[in-house]
Amino acid sequence: MAWTDGRSTWLVDGFFSRQPLSEVIFTRLKVDETQVSSVASEMFKRLNMPSTLTGIVVAHSHYDHSMDAPWLAKQYGARVVGSESTWQIAKGQDLPATQMDVMPGNGRVKLGEFEVQLIESAHAPTGFTGGFNAKPVFLPAHALQFKEGISYSFVVSHPDLGPAPFALIQPSAGFVPGQNKGVNVKHVFLGTGGLGKSSDAYISDYWQEMVVNTGAKQVYLIHWDDFTQPLINQGQLASLKPMPKLLDDFPRSLELLKMFSERDGVTLHVLDAWKLVNF
């Protein structure tokens, strides 16, 4: 997910390799430099921005969030912002320490004129959560070598949109009760990966914490897609597809979230690849 104000550009995660499931399960992974370069080039073209990144904030350290970030940072001059576990992944790719901001938990970082507040949150309740990377992760590495570390939420502010924050990004469908106390935003980018396998009560509590408690009226669903499918396929821009039923039940979670949004007067969007959202 790319953010820009026309002067600087930064990313959430920036995972563009998106290896097929067979490779994820049976092989050790490395950055698909050709695919990542193609996606990044198309991104900069569509944003009408030069090929430069101010920063990359990493939601947590699983491979589908963290693996490409150090490579992108080296190519496009960005700082990587994340946990100690993400720093170990960056070390494994020889990212200079001057390009890494290690966050022990909550914190704030300036990316151009954007300010991003990091709030310690939680991963979606799946069987792949937990663990820390205590030593460098050298590529190629199996997906299971990328331990979660700290999961973050991001609260975004920009002076052009007033002194208060305007957006909350929740990349993973987990939460810590009360984590958003004092956070009021108009827009929430709501991760739903794996949410369809959770109970109705959990999904309701998640909506309450992320949407109702923050006062948001525009919600954009993210991380609902199958991240083993490419963003560019044989030179053509690709739309997103839901995760397999084995891992998620997106139609079920979408049905519940639509019900909650209608009840609470919230507009719900399913964010596809290559789509622009203007504030």
N, C-alpha and C positions, 0 to 999 in steps of 0.2 A: 504494500500500500504506500503510495507516494503522496507527499504533501508539499505544496508550493504556494508562495505568495507572489510569484512572478519575479522574485529577487533571489531566492534560495530554495533548494529542494532537499527534503529528507525522507527517509523511508522508515516504515515499521517492518522489521525483519528482512524484507527483500529476498525471499526464497524463490528463485527462478529456475533452479535446476530441475526439480519436480521429476525425479527418476521414476520409471514404471515400477509397479508393485513387485514384480519378480526380482528386480535389482535390489530393492529395499530389503526384501526378505533373505535373498540368497547370496548377495555380494557385499563387498565393502564399498562405501560411497566416496566420491570426490566431487568437487565442483565441476559441473558441465559448463566449461568456460564458453563454448560456442553458443549454447542455449542462453546462458546468463547474459552474454554480450548482446545477443539479438533482442532479448526482452528489454534490457536496459536502453538500448538504442531506440527502440520503438516507444518506450516510455518517455524519454526526453523529447522525442519528436512530437508526440501527442500533447505534451505539456508546453511545447514551444519554449523549452529551456535549454541552456547549454549543458553539456555532459559533465556536470559537476554535482557532487552531493555534499551537503553540510554535515549530515549525520545519519546514522542508522541506529534506531532504538530496537533492542532485541527483547521480545516478550518473555521468552524463557529459552533454555538451552537445548531443547530437542532439535534434531537435525533439520526438521522442516521449518524451523524458525531461525536457526543460528548458522547453518553451515556455509551459506553463500556470503554472509555479511562481511567477514574479513577480506575476502577476495574483492567484493564490490568496493570496500573502503580503500583498498590499495589502488584499485583502478581509477576511482573517481574522487579521491582526496577526502573521504569522510572520516569522522570520528565514529567509533562503535560505542554505544552506551548499553551497558547491561551488567549482569552479575559476575561474580568471580568465576562461576562455571562457564560463562560465555567468554571470559578472558582466557581461560585455558584452551578453548577452541581457537581463539584468535592467535594465541601463542603457537599453536600447532601449525598455523599458516604464516608464521613470521610477520604478523602485523606489528609495527613498531608501537612501543608503549605510549608514545606521544599521540597515537590515534585511538586510544582506548580509555574510556571513562568507566571505571569500575564502581558500581553502586552497591553498597552493603545492604540496602533495603530501600526505604523511602528516600527521595531526593528530587532535585530539580536540575534541569540542564537547558541552556540556551542554544538554539539551533537557528542561526540567523536572527530574525526578529521573533520567531516562535519561542515560547517557553513551554517545556514539557515537564510536568510533574509526574514522577514515578511513584506509584502506590503499590506496596507489596500485596499481592492478591493470591490466587490459588489456581491450579490447573483444573481442568474438567476432571471429574472423578472417573478415571479409566485405570486400566491395569498397567499403564506405562508411566505413572507419576513417581516423583521423588528422586532422591539421589543428587549428588554433587560431583562435578568433575574436579578432582583434586590434583590432576597433573595434565599436561598438554595433550590434546586430542589431535594426533597426526593423521592426515588423510593419505590413503583411503582408510576409512573406518566404518564399521558396521553401525547401522542406525541406533542400535541399543547402547552403543558406547557414548552417545550424547545424552547425558543425564540432565534432568529438568533444571536443577538449580533453583533460583527464585523466579516465580511468575509475577509479572507486573501488569498493572493497569496504567494507562497514560491519560493524563488530563492536559488538554492543549489550550494555550492562550496565545493571543496575538494582538498587539496594540491597535491594529486597523479595525479590529472587531470589538474594541472596548476593553476595559480593565479586567473584566471577569473572564473566566474560562468559557469556551464555547463548545468544546467537544470532549467526550470521554471515549477512549478506545479500550475495549476489553477483548484482547485477542483470543483468550481461552475461556471456555464456558465454565469457569469456576469462580468462586468468590469467597471472601472472608466477611462474615456478618459485621456490618457497621463500617466496612472499609471506606465507604463513600460519604461518611458523615461530613457535612459542611460543603460537599461538592454539589454545585448547581450548574447544569449545562442545558443547552437546547438540543444538542445532537449526541447520540450514542451510537458507536460502531460496535455491534454486539456479536462476539464470537459464539458460534453454535456448534462447533465440531464435537461430536459425541453426545450432544445434549439429548438427542432423540432416544438414547438408551437409558436416560435418567427417569426418575419417577415424576409424576405430575406435580407433586409437592415440591420437589427440587426445582423444577422448571419455573414454578410460580415464585418461589423464593428468590431465584436468580433474577427474574424480571423485576421483582420488588426492589432488590438491592441496586440493580443497575439502571433501571428506567424510572420507576415510581419515586424512589428516594432521591433521585437527582433532578426530578422535574422535567426530564427530556420530553420533547414532543415529536422529534424526528429520530427514528431508529433504523439503522442500516445493518442488515445481517451480513457478517463476514465469517471467514474460516468455516463455511458450511460445505465447502467443495472438496472434491477428491484431489488431493495435492500430489497424486501420482500421475495426473494428466497434464500435458504441456500447455503453456500459455500461447505458444506459437507452434503450429503443427504443419510441417511441410510448407513453410513460408506464409501460412495463413493464420491470422489472429483467431484464437479459439475461445469459445464460451466455456464457462465453468459447468461442471457436472457434479451432482451430489456424491457424497461418499457411499461406498457399497453398504448394503443393509447389514452386513456382518459387523461393521464398525459404527454405524449410525442409522437413525431413522429420521431423516430430515423432513419428510412429509408430516410425520407426527409432531415434531417440535414446531414446525411452521404453523400447523393448525392451531396448536395451543397459543403460540405467540400472536397469531392473528386475533384470536379470541381476546387475549389480554389487551392488545392494542385498541381494539374496538371499544372495550369496556372503559379504558383509561383515556380515550381521546388522543391516541398517539398514531402518527402515520408510520407505517412499516414498509421498508424497502428491502428487497433481496438484491444485494449488490453483486453485479456480475463483473467479470474481468473487463478492463479497458474502458470502464464507465467513469465519467467525471461527476463530482459533486461540488457544487459551488456554494459558498457561504456569503 
